Amino acid sequence: MAMKITVPEIRELKTNGRKVAFITCYDYTSATIVEKSDIEMILIGDSLGMVMLGYPGTLGVTVDDIIHHGKAVRRGAPTTFIIGDMPFGSYNESVEQGIHNATRFMTEIRADAIKLEGGVRSAAVVKGIVEAGIPVCGHIGLTPQISSNMGGFKVQGKSMDAVNALLEDALAIQEAGAFMLMIEGVPASVSKYVRDRINIPVVGIGAGPECEIQALIMQDMLGYNDWVPKFAKKYANLGPQMLSAFNQYHKEVVDGEFPTAEYSYNTKVEGIDD
């Protein structure tokens, strides 16, 4: 069993050339498979709103939702580095609110760190959580919790003014004490521009190849859905395979082909004729 990656080792990714993989996960069974894999990090993302709960976006996901799924993931992946995603409304009101909910993630999920969205606007909360002894991953670029302000899920950083704003956000999160930074949905050249000007490692999700860490949503990379974002490579195509299996199961039940004796308990019971 591989040793869990640590915060100091993650910081060292900035200079040692090592690359690390990061995947979302929301349930025990999937977590047991990730635990057996070579993947170093799991995010219990607020994307569970869409993936697990059927919401149109991440809004509506609660702290209790993340904790409920996070506990299951931790049971399935006891030695994987797990980050809990702070949902909208869990840190927006005050630094104290952010510290309180981040503490719940650490104590109830037994997370290794937390992630929250926002750059300059979230720096005070990041600083407070870090000073409370909790490792923080920042998140800038396309930030789904406020995607309505961006006109939807659209690529960010498409002008120099926008790039400079992203860099300002990145520096603010770094100064607040975050140990790494997620950049989502920006051109590859932009993520490299920002990455080269900060001293903490960057997690890229739809941000090109230059990031020290790459992240994908599990259901996207496994091909559960017909459509996936441009940046999400399908490493499997399980959706059609699952549908085929469901339909084959239904056919065999309807045709009386399942279950056979092979899939039945055949213990003899005295007094009952065959």
N, C-alpha and C positions, 0 to 999 in steps of 0.2 A: 504494500500500500504506500503510495507516494505521500510525502510530508506536505501538509498544507502550506501554500505560499503565504508569506507574511507581509505586513505593511512595509517594513524596511526593504524586503526583496522587491516589492512592487515599485518603490521609489527608485531602486537601483536600475530598473528597466530603462530609465532615462539615459543612462550612460553605458550599460554593458551590452547593448545590442540584442538582448533576448526579447523574443516575442511571446505573447501570452494570449490565450483564447478565453472569451467571456460569453456565457450563454444565459438567456432567461430560462427560468424553470419555476413551476408553480405547484407541483404535486409530488407526493412521496415516490410513486412508481418511477416517474421520469427521473427524479433525483437519484434513485439508486443506480440508474444506468449512467448518469453523468458522473457519479462517484467512481464508477468502474473505468471511466474513460480517462483520457489524458488532459481533458479540459480543466483549467486551474480555478476558474471563478464562475459563480452563479449570481445572477441578479434576480431577486424576487421583484419583478417589475410591476409598476402600476398598469402596464399593458395587459395584466390579467383582467382588467375591466373588459377589454375587447375579446381576449383569447379564451378566458374561462367563464366570464359572466355575461357576455353578449351585449355589452354596452357599445354605443357608437364611438366612444373615445375613452380617455382615462378619467374624465370627471365622473364623480360618483363613487370611485374607489375610496374606501375608508382605511384608517389605520388598522381597525380590527380585521378587515379583509386581508391586508398584507400580513398581519400577524397570524391569522388562521392558516393561510397558505404557507407562510414562512416556517411555521412549526413543523408542518409535514415535510417540507423540503429539507430542513435541518435533520430530521429523523432519517431521511433517506440518504443524506450526504454529510455525514458527521465530520469528515476531514477535508471538505472542500471550502474554499474561502467564499463566504456568502455575504452579499450586500442587500440590505433592505431598502426599497425605494419609497421615499417619503411622498405620500399622495397629496394632491391639492387640498388645501385647508388644514394641513397638519403642521405647518410652520409659518403660515402667512400672517398670523395675527401678532406674533411677538417672538423674540428670542427665547423666552421662557417656554412658550408652547412648543417650539422646535426642540429644545433640550428635553422636555418631558416626553415627547413622542419618540425621539431618537433613543432615549433611555429605555423605553418600552421595547423597541426593536432589539436592543442589545440584551436585555434581560429575559424577554419572553421568547423571542426567536432564537436567541444566542447567535445573533448576526455578528460578523466580524467588522462591519462598517455600515454606514448609511449613505444614500445618495439623495441629493435634492437639486431641483432645477433653479436656474437663475444665476446671473453674474453679479453685477454691481448691486442690484436690488436685493440679493440674498446674502451678501457678504457678511453682514452683521450676524445673521443666524448661523452661518457656517462658523464664524469665529467663536460664537458662544458654545456651539456643540463641540468644537475641537477643544476648547478650554475646559469643557466638562469631561474630557478624556475619551471622546468618541471619534474614531477616524471618519473622515468625510470625503466622499467623491462628489465633485461639482458636476454640473450638466448645463451646457450652453449650446447655442445654435438653434436647431429646431427643438423647441421645448414643448412637448405635446400638451402639457397642462394649460398653456396659454396660447394654443394654436389658433384660437379664434382671433386673437390680436394680430396674427400673421397671415390671416386670410386662408387658414387651413394648413394642411401638412405639405408645406412648400419648402424647397431648397432655400437656405439662408446664405448670407454673405456674398451676394452677387454684385456688390458695388464696393468701391474702396472705403466709402464711409461706413458701410455695414461691416467690412472686415476690421476696420479700426475699432468699431464698437465691440466686436467679438473679442479682439485682443484686450480691450479695456476690461471686459467681463472676465476673461481668463486671468488677467493679472490680479484683479480684485479677489477672485476665489483663491488663487495661489497665496496672496498676501494674508488672507483670512485663515490659512493653515490647512487647506485641503491637501490630501496626499496624492490625489490624481484627479483628472478632469475628463469627463465625457464630452465629446463634440459630436453632434448629430446633424445629419442632413446638410452638409456644406460641400462645396467643390473640393477635390483633393488638394488643389494648390492652396486653398484657404486654410485647411486644417494644418498643412505643412508650415505655412506662414506663421500661424499661431503657435504651433508646437515648437518651432525653432526659437521662439522668443519667451518661452516659459521654462521653468526648471522642474516641473512635475510631469510625470508620464501622462499621455493622452490615450483615452479609450475612444476609438472611432466606431460609429455606427452610421454607415452611409457617409463616411468622411475620407475615403481613400486609403491607400496602402502604407502611408508613412507613419501612421500611429503605432505606438508601442504595443497597444492592446486592441484587439478586434472583438466586436460584440455582434451577436445576431439573436433574434427571437427564435426560440426553438421550433415553434410550429411553422415559421417561414422556411427555415433551412431543411426541415423534414418534409416539406411539400404537403402539408395538411390542406392548404387552400390553393385554388386555381391561380389566383393572382398573388404576387408578392411584390414588394418594392424593388426598384431597379437594383439596389445594392445588395439584395438578399439572394445569395446563391442557393439553389436547391441542391442539397447533398443527397436527398432521397425524394421519392415521390409517393409518400405513404397514403395520401388522400384517396387516389384511385384504387390503390391496393386494399384499403380498408373498405371502400364501397363495394368492391368486387367480393370481398370476404363476407360482408353482411348479406349481399344478395344470394351468394352460394349457400350460406347457412339457411336463409329463408326458404330457398328452393328445396333443400334437402328435408327440412321440417315438413313443408307442404306435401312433398312427394312420399313421405314416410321413410326416407332414407337415413334419417338421423333421429334418435340415437340407435345405433346397432348394439349388439351384445358387447362389442369392444368398449363401448362408452357407457356401459351399465354395470351396476353392482350385481353379481351373479351368485351371491351366497345362498345356499339352500336353507329354507326355513321349514322346519317340521310341521306337517299339517297343511302345507300349501302345495298343490300340484303344479308341475311345470305347465 
